[in-house]
Amino acid sequence: MSSPSPDTTIERSLERLEWLPVVLAEAPRRLDLLGLTASWPTRELHVRVHRNTAFEHVASLRPAFRAFAGRSASFEYSDYDDSLSGAGLDPSPADIELVWLDLDRYAGADPVALADWLTERLQALRARTLAPILVADRPGDDPAAEAFNRRLEKNLAQVAGVVLADLSEVAGRLGDAFVDARTRDVAGTGMSARAAVLTAQRMGLRWLPALVAPRIKALAVDLDMTLYQGVLGEDGPAGVVLTPEHRALQETLRGLADDGVLLALVSRNEPDDVAALFATRTDFPLRAEDFAARAIGWGRKSDGVAAVAADLRISTEAVVFVDDNLGELADVSAGVPIGGLIHAADPGRTTTALSLFPGLHGHARTAEDALRSADLAAAAARTRAAEADPEEYLRSLQVRLDLALDDPEQLDRMAALTVKTNQFNAGLRRTGPAELARWVEADDVHVVTVGLSDRLSDSGVVALVTGRRSADGRLLVEELCISCRALGRGIEDVLVAAAVGRMLEESGADSLAVEYAAGPRNEPARAWLARHSGTPVTAPGTVDLAWDAATCRALLAQAPITLNWKD
């Protein structure tokens, strides 16, 4: 499919911005939603619904929310079944398995026992499908609902690829208005019309995107009239106004940063004025150090977004740009591929938009999310060290690799690496958490995770390598992912040798082959494979490397790197 023209890209971006006040509203109106038809392409999802109550009333409201997130959907419904006895028996594939229960139908059941029973049914479903599973929690603030939700959340931490839909949050917001007893006999559900709209909103914007789309990694935000009222260059640091609504917006951004989303400043201002602003305005919830990258100056905002993305070592497609000026938003949409745009003309609406924007919520947070900002700061020091004395560079870093074999505690990070890694990702397989969990447990597959630290920072788990012995005696590597935060230190050879060397010994394989698929940004992986295979890599398939266990041991013996295996 050919790429859209620049004019089409701008037109679609502006249309999505027109949708913002409707789709990301605090209280969306049903009639407004029905009038929205997307002009942009969407990816269709097949959702299989296992239920004991109606879901159609929610599904019918979701097309606009799904389209805003770049998705459409078809639904396959089970019979009404309180026992969930048929869950997982349909052999046809689905993109998402949705478990939708009216838990009031189990009135009188012990909430802990009920949560344990539901967990058992979800485990049975997980055994039969690799698709992500979404299950709604129990609405209500009574002790039974709270006990059920606590137990279910605890249980599901041990079941790979199952995510909770926090229906209880919608119920908590609406209170008594969540239920309309008049609709139970007519529509097969006691959920009110208001509750259905808000549930459809969260389903289309938060819950489903968290299962099938990569996380937004960064927010690039403007300053003037976005984070405060006023213009810094005219009003000065003391003259700009932090309204209550702008304070709430800054607090929301700070919360997203705490949840692992990187923040960047892209602003038309003088750098010295911006430094004075954050030094002076101690009442701002956001501090200068909360921004991992900055593009302050008088150039185009599209160039600024590209610059901060490069500093953050991510694609601009993983960035959402927030600005009060429609012209600047149009410039960015025309200048770079962008993950999303938010028109920040009203700080209250902007706060609501950030609370719902697809890709910002619902993904499992890993320890690496908290480490990333500090690791980016250390990258600049590494670059200076490499330029000063390249030969001594690697030794001076005091690099340590912490490796683990088949470690189930790393499942969330494994799944994140397969989805997020684009540059050094050989196979672009995007293996999901359910399949990774099966590999960890299997006897014929091995999974290695690699943590990286040096004297400047701890980068956390940065690599995933999986392999199985094929029928011809080779070790076939199906996942080879190294995070961009690990690149540039000259450790790729050692990292891969440590991982595959262990798997060669464990499997008894005598040689190595790596699955390769070409992608728009995985040139580093292709170049590495070509260098070590000795032949050009131009087509998808398996690439043979002249490595065996002895080769790996020799390579490791020469490297000034400390290796530590968890076991």
TORDO-747975 format. One line per 8 residues: number of its first residue (from 1); their letters; for each residue z, x, y of C-alpha. Coordinates in nm, 2 decimals. Layout:
BEGIN
NUM) a) Z:X:Y; ...
END
This chain:
BEGIN
1) msspspdt) 0.00:0.00:0.00; -0.10:0.14:0.34; 0.16:0.20:0.61; 0.17:-0.06:0.89; 0.02:0.03:1.22; 0.25:0.14:1.51; 0.19:-0.19:1.68; 0.28:-0.38:1.37
9) tiersler) 0.59:-0.17:1.33; 0.71:-0.25:1.68; 0.63:-0.62:1.65; 0.83:-0.65:1.32; 1.12:-0.45:1.47; 1.13:-0.68:1.78; 1.11:-0.98:1.55; 1.41:-0.86:1.35
17) lewlpvvl) 1.60:-0.80:1.67; 1.53:-1.17:1.77; 1.68:-1.27:1.44; 2.01:-1.08:1.51; 2.19:-1.35:1.71; 2.11:-1.60:1.44; 2.15:-1.41:1.11; 2.44:-1.19:1.21
25) aeaprrld) 2.62:-1.46:1.41; 2.99:-1.52:1.38; 2.91:-1.88:1.28; 2.54:-1.92:1.18; 2.38:-2.26:1.23; 2.20:-2.41:0.93; 1.91:-2.55:1.14; 1.86:-2.21:1.31
33) llgltasw) 1.84:-2.04:0.97; 1.58:-2.28:0.84; 1.34:-2.20:1.12; 1.32:-1.82:1.04; 1.02:-1.69:0.84; 0.99:-1.32:0.80; 0.66:-1.14:0.88; 0.76:-0.82:0.70
41) ptrelhvr) 0.73:-0.75:0.33; 1.04:-0.80:0.11; 1.13:-0.68:-0.24; 1.20:-0.97:-0.48; 1.52:-0.96:-0.69; 1.57:-1.16:-1.01; 1.93:-1.28:-1.01; 2.08:-1.43:-1.33
49) vhrntafe) 2.37:-1.67:-1.25; 2.65:-1.73:-1.50; 2.85:-2.02:-1.37; 3.07:-2.32:-1.43; 3.00:-2.47:-1.09; 2.70:-2.52:-0.86; 2.55:-2.22:-0.68; 2.23:-2.38:-0.56
57) hvaslrpa) 2.38:-2.49:-0.23; 2.45:-2.13:-0.15; 2.12:-1.99:-0.27; 1.92:-2.24:-0.06; 2.08:-2.10:0.25; 2.01:-1.74:0.18; 1.64:-1.68:0.24; 1.68:-1.57:0.60
65) frafagrs) 1.98:-1.35:0.52; 1.80:-1.19:0.23; 1.48:-1.14:0.43; 1.67:-0.97:0.71; 1.80:-0.72:0.44; 1.44:-0.68:0.31; 1.49:-0.88:0.00; 1.38:-1.21:-0.15
73) asfeysdy) 1.51:-1.36:-0.48; 1.45:-1.58:-0.77; 1.74:-1.73:-0.96; 1.79:-1.81:-1.32; 2.09:-2.04:-1.39; 2.30:-2.07:-1.70; 2.44:-2.41:-1.81; 2.78:-2.50:-1.67
81) ddslsgag) 3.01:-2.30:-1.91; 3.38:-2.25:-1.85; 3.39:-2.01:-2.15; 3.10:-1.78:-2.03; 3.01:-1.77:-2.40; 2.64:-1.72:-2.32; 2.68:-1.44:-2.08; 2.47:-1.15:-2.19
89) ldpspadi) 2.28:-1.33:-2.47; 1.95:-1.36:-2.27; 1.75:-1.04:-2.36; 1.52:-1.07:-2.06; 1.58:-0.82:-1.78; 1.75:-0.91:-1.45; 1.81:-0.71:-1.13; 2.16:-0.85:-1.08
97) elvwldld) 2.40:-1.05:-1.30; 2.61:-1.29:-1.09; 2.93:-1.44:-1.23; 3.01:-1.75:-1.02; 3.32:-1.94:-1.13; 3.52:-2.22:-0.98; 3.86:-2.08:-1.09; 4.04:-2.41:-1.00
105) ryagadpv) 3.90:-2.54:-1.32; 4.15:-2.32:-1.50; 4.44:-2.49:-1.33; 4.77:-2.40:-1.49; 4.65:-2.08:-1.65; 4.86:-1.77:-1.60; 4.67:-1.57:-1.32; 4.71:-1.24:-1.49
113) aladwlte) 4.60:-1.37:-1.83; 4.30:-1.54:-1.66; 4.20:-1.21:-1.49; 4.23:-1.03:-1.83; 4.01:-1.29:-1.99; 3.75:-1.27:-1.72; 3.75:-0.89:-1.75; 3.69:-0.92:-2.13
121) rlqalrar) 3.39:-1.15:-2.06; 3.26:-0.90:-1.80; 3.29:-0.62:-2.05; 3.10:-0.82:-2.30; 2.83:-0.88:-2.04; 2.83:-0.51:-1.95; 2.77:-0.41:-2.31; 2.44:-0.61:-2.31
129) tlapilva) 2.29:-0.52:-1.97; 2.25:-0.22:-1.74; 2.21:-0.44:-1.43; 2.48:-0.44:-1.17; 2.73:-0.72:-1.20; 2.86:-0.92:-0.91; 3.17:-1.14:-0.96; 3.34:-1.35:-0.70
137) drpgddpa) 3.72:-1.32:-0.66; 3.95:-1.62:-0.62; 3.97:-1.79:-0.28; 4.31:-1.89:-0.15; 4.63:-1.73:-0.01; 4.86:-1.88:-0.27; 5.06:-1.65:-0.51; 4.84:-1.74:-0.81
145) aeafnrrl) 4.52:-1.64:-0.62; 4.67:-1.31:-0.50; 4.80:-1.22:-0.84; 4.46:-1.30:-1.00; 4.27:-1.09:-0.75; 4.51:-0.79:-0.77; 4.48:-0.79:-1.15; 4.10:-0.83:-1.15
153) eknlaqva) 4.05:-0.56:-0.90; 4.27:-0.32:-1.10; 4.09:-0.41:-1.43; 3.74:-0.37:-1.29; 3.81:-0.01:-1.18; 3.75:0.06:-1.55; 3.42:-0.13:-1.59; 3.12:0.05:-1.46
161) gvvladls) 2.88:-0.12:-1.23; 3.09:-0.43:-1.15; 3.15:-0.52:-0.79; 3.38:-0.79:-0.64; 3.24:-1.04:-0.39; 3.53:-1.11:-0.16; 3.50:-1.49:-0.14; 3.87:-1.48:-0.06
169) evagrlgd) 3.78:-1.33:0.28; 3.56:-1.63:0.36; 3.84:-1.87:0.25; 4.09:-1.68:0.46; 3.88:-1.71:0.77; 3.82:-2.09:0.73; 4.16:-2.19:0.59; 4.16:-2.56:0.49
177) afvdartr) 3.80:-2.59:0.61; 3.68:-2.39:0.31; 3.71:-2.69:0.09; 3.56:-3.04:0.13; 3.67:-3.26:-0.15; 3.41:-3.52:-0.07; 3.13:-3.29:-0.19; 3.28:-3.21:-0.54
185) dvagtgms) 3.14:-3.52:-0.71; 2.81:-3.52:-0.52; 2.72:-3.15:-0.52; 2.93:-3.02:-0.81; 3.14:-2.80:-0.59; 3.43:-2.84:-0.35; 3.30:-2.57:-0.11; 3.24:-2.71:0.24
193) araavlta) 2.91:-2.68:0.42; 3.06:-2.42:0.66; 3.19:-2.22:0.37; 2.85:-2.23:0.20; 2.68:-2.09:0.51; 2.93:-1.80:0.55; 2.91:-1.73:0.17; 2.53:-1.72:0.19
201) qrmglrwl) 2.56:-1.48:0.48; 2.78:-1.24:0.30; 2.59:-1.27:-0.02; 2.25:-1.19:0.15; 2.37:-0.92:0.40; 2.67:-0.75:0.22; 2.72:-0.82:-0.14; 2.36:-0.80:-0.28
209) palvapri) 2.24:-0.51:-0.06; 2.54:-0.31:-0.18; 2.42:-0.34:-0.54; 2.05:-0.27:-0.49; 2.00:-0.07:-0.17; 2.11:0.27:-0.05; 2.40:0.30:0.19; 2.33:0.35:0.56
217) kalavdld) 2.46:0.70:0.62; 2.48:0.71:1.00; 2.50:0.51:1.32; 2.34:0.66:1.62; 2.49:0.49:1.93; 2.41:0.48:2.30; 2.69:0.52:2.56; 2.61:0.34:2.89
225) mtlyqgvl) 2.65:-0.04:2.86; 2.69:0.00:2.49; 3.03:0.16:2.43; 3.16:0.05:2.77; 3.06:-0.14:3.08; 2.90:0.08:3.35; 2.67:0.38:3.39; 2.84:0.72:3.35
233) gedgpagv) 2.61:0.90:3.59; 2.68:0.65:3.87; 3.03:0.53:3.81; 3.18:0.86:3.68; 3.42:0.89:3.38; 3.70:0.70:3.56; 3.47:0.42:3.68; 3.32:0.30:3.35
241) vltpehra) 3.51:-0.01:3.22; 3.65:-0.04:2.87; 3.66:-0.42:2.83; 3.86:-0.58:2.55; 3.53:-0.65:2.37; 3.41:-0.29:2.41; 3.75:-0.17:2.28; 3.70:-0.39:1.97
249) lqetlrgl) 3.35:-0.24:1.93; 3.48:0.12:1.95; 3.75:0.04:1.70; 3.49:-0.11:1.46; 3.28:0.21:1.49; 3.59:0.42:1.43; 3.67:0.21:1.12; 3.32:0.27:0.98
257) addgvlla) 3.36:0.64:1.04; 3.68:0.63:0.84; 3.49:0.46:0.57; 3.24:0.74:0.54; 2.97:0.64:0.79; 2.86:0.93:1.02; 2.86:0.86:1.39; 2.61:1.03:1.63
265) lvsrnepd) 2.56:1.00:2.01; 2.21:0.95:2.15; 2.23:0.90:2.52; 2.05:0.96:2.85; 2.32:1.15:3.03; 2.42:1.50:3.13; 2.61:1.69:2.86; 2.88:1.80:3.10
273) dvaalfat) 2.93:1.44:3.21; 2.97:1.32:2.85; 3.22:1.60:2.78; 3.42:1.50:3.09; 3.41:1.13:2.98; 3.58:1.19:2.65; 3.82:1.44:2.81; 3.92:1.19:3.08
281) rtdfplra) 3.92:0.86:2.90; 4.21:0.89:2.66; 4.22:0.51:2.63; 3.89:0.52:2.43; 3.95:0.45:2.06; 3.65:0.69:1.99; 3.71:1.06:2.05; 3.45:1.33:2.10
289) edfaarai) 3.53:1.47:1.76; 3.44:1.14:1.59; 3.07:1.21:1.65; 2.92:1.45:1.39; 2.60:1.50:1.59; 2.48:1.45:1.95; 2.15:1.43:2.14; 2.25:1.41:2.50
297) gwgrksdg) 1.97:1.45:2.76; 1.67:1.29:2.92; 1.42:1.30:2.64; 1.29:1.01:2.44; 1.55:0.83:2.23; 1.32:0.85:1.93; 1.33:1.23:1.95; 1.71:1.21:1.99
305) vaavaadl) 1.75:1.00:1.67; 1.52:1.25:1.48; 1.74:1.54:1.62; 2.07:1.39:1.51; 1.93:1.30:1.17; 1.82:1.66:1.12; 2.16:1.79:1.23; 2.32:1.55:0.98
313) risteavv) 2.08:1.65:0.71; 1.96:1.30:0.64; 1.65:1.10:0.68; 1.61:0.88:0.99; 1.56:0.59:0.74; 1.93:0.63:0.66; 2.02:0.58:1.03; 2.09:0.26:1.23
321) fvddnlge) 2.03:0.29:1.60; 2.25:0.09:1.84; 2.15:0.05:2.21; 2.17:-0.21:2.48; 1.81:-0.15:2.60; 1.53:-0.33:2.42; 1.28:-0.07:2.55; 1.48:0.21:2.39
329) ladvsagv) 1.50:0.02:2.06; 1.12:-0.03:2.06; 1.06:0.34:2.14; 1.28:0.44:1.84; 1.10:0.19:1.61; 0.77:0.33:1.71; 0.87:0.70:1.70; 1.05:0.74:1.37
337) piggliha) 1.11:0.55:1.05; 1.45:0.39:1.11; 1.70:0.22:0.88; 1.78:-0.05:1.13; 1.82:-0.15:1.49; 2.10:-0.33:1.67; 2.06:-0.47:2.02; 2.40:-0.41:2.18
345) adpgrttt) 2.36:-0.63:2.49; 2.68:-0.81:2.41; 2.97:-0.61:2.27; 3.13:-0.90:2.08; 2.80:-0.98:1.90; 2.75:-0.61:1.83; 3.09:-0.59:1.66; 3.00:-0.89:1.44
353) alslfpgl) 2.66:-0.74:1.36; 2.82:-0.41:1.25; 3.06:-0.61:1.02; 2.76:-0.76:0.84; 2.47:-0.52:0.88; 2.30:-0.45:0.54; 2.38:-0.11:0.39; 2.70:-0.05:0.59
361) hghartae) 2.94:-0.22:0.35; 3.04:-0.27:-0.01; 2.93:0.07:-0.15; 3.19:0.26:-0.34; 3.35:0.52:-0.12; 3.39:0.87:-0.27; 3.59:1.17:-0.17; 3.27:1.33:-0.05
369) dalrsadl) 3.22:1.07:0.22; 3.54:1.19:0.39; 3.44:1.56:0.35; 3.09:1.53:0.50; 3.17:1.55:0.87; 3.38:1.87:0.83; 3.12:2.02:0.60; 2.84:1.96:0.85
377) aaaaartr) 3.05:2.15:1.11; 3.08:2.44:0.87; 2.71:2.45:0.81; 2.65:2.60:1.15; 2.88:2.88:1.08; 2.70:2.95:0.75; 2.37:2.96:0.93; 2.50:3.22:1.17
385) aaeadpee) 2.64:3.43:0.88; 2.31:3.42:0.70; 2.12:3.53:1.00; 2.36:3.82:1.07; 2.35:3.98:0.73; 2.14:3.80:0.46; 2.23:4.04:0.18; 2.60:4.00:0.23
393) ylrslqvr) 2.58:3.63:0.31; 2.64:3.48:-0.03; 2.92:3.72:-0.13; 3.10:3.67:0.20; 3.10:3.29:0.15; 3.33:3.32:-0.16; 3.15:3.03:-0.33; 3.33:2.84:-0.60
401) ldlalddp) 3.17:2.59:-0.84; 3.39:2.34:-1.01; 3.21:2.19:-1.31; 3.30:1.89:-1.53; 3.13:1.78:-1.86; 3.11:1.41:-1.93; 3.38:1.32:-1.68; 3.42:0.93:-1.65
409) eqldrmaa) 3.63:0.98:-1.33; 3.32:1.09:-1.15; 3.10:0.78:-1.22; 3.10:0.66:-0.86; 2.99:0.99:-0.73; 2.73:1.03:-1.00; 2.57:0.70:-0.91; 2.58:0.79:-0.54
417) ltvktnqf) 2.40:1.12:-0.60; 2.12:0.96:-0.79; 2.07:0.70:-0.51; 2.13:0.91:-0.20; 1.97:1.25:-0.30; 1.60:1.27:-0.20; 1.51:1.63:-0.13; 1.64:1.81:-0.44
425) naglrrtg) 1.59:1.52:-0.69; 1.35:1.62:-0.96; 1.30:1.29:-1.15; 1.39:1.03:-0.88; 1.52:0.82:-1.17; 1.80:0.65:-0.97; 2.02:0.60:-1.27; 2.28:0.32:-1.22
433) paelarwv) 2.65:0.34:-1.29; 2.63:0.13:-1.61; 2.38:0.37:-1.77; 2.56:0.67:-1.65; 2.88:0.53:-1.81; 2.69:0.50:-2.14; 2.57:0.86:-2.12; 2.92:0.99:-2.05
441) eaddvhvv) 3.04:0.81:-2.37; 2.73:0.90:-2.59; 2.73:1.19:-2.83; 2.36:1.27:-2.78; 2.37:1.30:-2.40; 2.57:1.53:-2.17; 2.64:1.48:-1.80; 2.76:1.76:-1.58
449) tvglsdrl) 2.89:1.72:-1.22; 2.93:2.02:-0.99; 3.17:2.05:-0.71; 3.11:2.31:-0.44; 3.35:2.49:-0.20; 3.35:2.81:0.00; 3.57:2.98:0.26; 3.44:2.75:0.53
457) sdsgvval) 3.47:2.40:0.37; 3.50:2.19:0.06; 3.18:2.00:0.00; 3.30:1.80:-0.29; 3.08:1.70:-0.58; 2.73:1.80:-0.48; 2.52:1.80:-0.80; 2.45:1.60:-1.11
465) vtgrrsad) 2.26:1.73:-1.42; 2.21:1.52:-1.73; 2.04:1.63:-2.05; 1.97:1.53:-2.41; 1.83:1.71:-2.70; 1.48:1.59:-2.78; 1.32:1.57:-3.12; 1.13:1.90:-3.07
473) grllveel) 1.46:2.09:-3.00; 1.43:2.11:-2.63; 1.70:2.01:-2.38; 1.54:1.74:-2.18; 1.70:1.71:-1.83; 1.65:1.35:-1.70; 1.86:1.38:-1.38; 1.86:1.69:-1.17
481) ciscralg) 2.01:1.61:-0.82; 2.16:1.85:-0.57; 2.29:1.71:-0.24; 2.13:1.84:0.08; 2.48:1.96:0.18; 2.45:2.22:-0.09; 2.11:2.35:0.00; 2.06:2.66:0.21
489) rgiedvlv) 2.32:2.87:0.05; 2.10:3.02:-0.22; 2.31:2.88:-0.50; 2.06:2.64:-0.67; 1.97:2.88:-0.95; 2.33:2.95:-1.04; 2.43:2.59:-1.01; 2.16:2.47:-1.25
497) aaavgrml) 2.21:2.77:-1.49; 2.58:2.69:-1.52; 2.52:2.32:-1.59; 2.22:2.35:-1.83; 2.37:2.66:-2.00; 2.67:2.46:-2.11; 2.45:2.17:-2.22; 2.22:2.41:-2.42
505) eesgadsl) 2.52:2.54:-2.60; 2.67:2.19:-2.66; 2.34:2.05:-2.79; 2.21:2.35:-2.98; 1.88:2.32:-2.80; 1.66:2.63:-2.77; 1.47:2.57:-2.45; 1.46:2.36:-2.14
513) aveyaagp) 1.24:2.09:-1.99; 1.30:1.89:-1.67; 1.16:1.54:-1.59; 0.97:1.54:-1.26; 0.83:1.26:-1.04; 0.67:1.31:-0.70; 0.83:1.15:-0.40; 0.79:1.16:-0.03
521) rneparaw) 1.07:1.40:0.03; 1.15:1.59:-0.29; 0.93:1.89:-0.21; 1.24:2.13:-0.25; 1.28:2.01:-0.61; 0.91:2.05:-0.69; 0.90:2.40:-0.54; 1.20:2.51:-0.74
529) larhsgtp) 1.04:2.38:-1.06; 0.71:2.55:-0.98; 0.89:2.88:-0.92; 1.09:2.88:-1.24; 0.81:2.74:-1.46; 0.55:2.99:-1.33; 0.29:2.72:-1.30; 0.20:2.47:-1.02
537) vtapgtvd) 0.37:2.13:-1.05; 0.13:1.87:-0.93; 0.17:1.57:-1.15; 0.47:1.36:-1.29; 0.59:1.45:-1.64; 0.81:1.72:-1.80; 0.82:2.07:-1.67; 0.90:2.35:-1.92
545) lawdaatc) 1.13:2.63:-1.80; 1.17:2.96:-1.99; 1.55:2.93:-1.99; 1.77:2.94:-2.29; 2.15:2.98:-2.32; 2.13:3.36:-2.30; 1.91:3.35:-1.99; 2.16:3.13:-1.82
553) rallaqap) 2.45:3.36:-1.91; 2.27:3.66:-1.77; 2.19:3.48:-1.44; 2.55:3.38:-1.40; 2.68:3.73:-1.47; 2.49:3.86:-1.17; 2.60:3.60:-0.92; 2.90:3.66:-0.68
561) itlnwkd) 3.02:3.31:-0.75; 3.33:3.18:-0.91; 3.28:2.92:-1.19; 3.56:2.69:-1.31; 3.51:2.42:-1.58; 3.75:2.13:-1.56; 3.80:2.13:-1.94
END
